[in-house]
Amino acid sequence: QVQLVESGGGLVQPGGSLRLSCAVSGFIFSINDMGWYRQTPGKQRELVARITSGGSTKYTDSVKGRFTISRDNAKNTVHLQMSSLRPEDTAVYYCNADITTSLQYPSQYYWGQGTQVTVSS
């Protein structure tokens, strides 16, 4: 069974930094795209950043220049370095990965349980 476990959330003051990590475990043949999404109460989950297996990245406009997504393919991990944090970045952040567990089946998306990020003075 595939599991995604996030860590690194917490409370930070405006202008501060946090680094989120997500570790993928289980029976994995390959990990394709990986990404971070966030959600606030009453709103849809939104894409924050994605990274392909080759390292190409995509960011939502509001985090460009402030957040950096990276991955370690050897360790099956993805990270989100968040800087210059703003109160509007407050949300539950979810890790997402497109994972192939067997060549017999198509890949599918898996989600972590989420980690709370609160930006407040």
Steps between C-alpha positions, in 0.01 A plus 500: 500500500627845410524768767587867480600661828545875530701685762625849571183702550446735788453858613722770353498879501440697180821522302629176648589170339397137525607185320246228434605145421308202369633146508351231279516140616360165397521283192597750230616435147539867408390846608399738224385854581499614862340807642369708784144626532333706770150545631324744731154451652223549249732509201613249243839341525739693277831420337801667659786339308579187297820336386549234235728200534748690283495805724279741305296717732176694495372749759179681563549873441457603863805300617741560213829636628416402859456121492731237355404139435766232479520122509748229587427207271736269688308557824151530349450838664373838392557827680346845498720784623275791589643846560356849550188337634178701512184455707319399181732198471328355807346167400525127531768388256467163327761297321394328176679251280425311179631151574539184299494194722510242222542496123178300492295799615479869409647752740276671750510803724555465873456761773661562836300576811583871498703729722382831643690817419397810692652839427415744774658753733 
